[in-house]
Amino acid sequence: MTSRGLIQKLEKERDLTNAGLVQLIQGLTPDDEKELFARARAVREAEYGKAVYVRGLIEFTNICQNDCYYCGIRKSNTKAERYRLTPDEILCCVREGYRLGFRTFVLQGGEDPWYTKERLAAVIHSIKKEFPSCAVTLSVGERTREEYMCWREAGADRYLLRHETADESHYRRLHPEDMSLRSRMECLYTLRDLGYQTGAGFMVGSPGQTVDNLVSDLRFLQQLRPHMIGIGPYLSHPDTPFAGEPDGSCRLTLILLAVLRLMFPGVLLPATTALGTIAPDGRERGLLAGANVLMPNLSPESVRTKYELYHDKIHTGAESAMHLDELRRRVESVGYCIVTDRGDSRIG
Ligand code: SAM
């Protein structure tokens, strides 16, 4: 089948054979690519119109007990300057974000044991008490069912946990022995089961990744049926075991965003910071390939450079109204508009 035929079939049936997906991911001419992005936009607009949802990202701790080989805040990186925001500091970021118009807050961090079940529950509770109309998203890694349940009861609405790769041997290439793909996947099913709007996802171009691995990722996502899918290019960090590995590609990330939009029409799909780091107009191009969410950084200026997952991470802030206006302008320049409601997923 031609690439055009594959694009049409994917839009209509939301699925292709493995061979069809491989051909689509690898075999597009520049014209086919334009067609793929146009179809992804049409599907996104049928679901969400021109709206782009914004989430205020608060990177509240870079202390992590995990040692993922790709990540700049892995525990063995002794060069990372560690920080942890206090519960009060997190609340200040939320207040500032609310003032600027944000109605969803993403609390993301390393797996930091100081933030116990009780301490994080107290933070969630205070946010929901002061701002009941806002959504709270957590992204704090693999924790127990009991912890997830407690945070849900405290008011957390959503949870982001990228599966990173759905292939066992690729997972082993990226992570040390004490981590497992099975436990990551179990966490995702638990989160879904507890009623979180759940986000999975993966890096594009991580070391050792093959096109077959990407197909496995798509198959896993079909099984999980997440509300959100976060993907971004892998970007290397000099103080990790993968220093010197090549970065992922902007183009392949855009193609996968479009493929995801056609396979999962109602999913929330962010144009990530990593995409904005690999190319200055990466996030706008992400929106033009089917993405519909942006996550500007609301962390205090003093810690922003320390949450360095990869080299040269952009530090575009929404800490001032001026920056949000700039973001609004950039989004409008590609024909979309920022909306500040909670922006729930269309997936039940
Ligand atoms: N600790 C939580 C977790 O494991 O989900 C959240 C923080 S973790 C740093 C957030 C995401 O950053 C990871 O899921 C991973 O996909 C991404 N990430 C880490 N290192 C990266 C790199 N070098 N390039 C691109 N993305 C990276």
Residues whose N, C-alpha, C, O or C-beta is under 5 A from the ligand:
A	BS01	SAM	Y70 C71 G72 G109 G110 E111 S139 V140 G141 L160 L161 R162 M203 P233 Y234 L235 S236 A274 L309 Y310
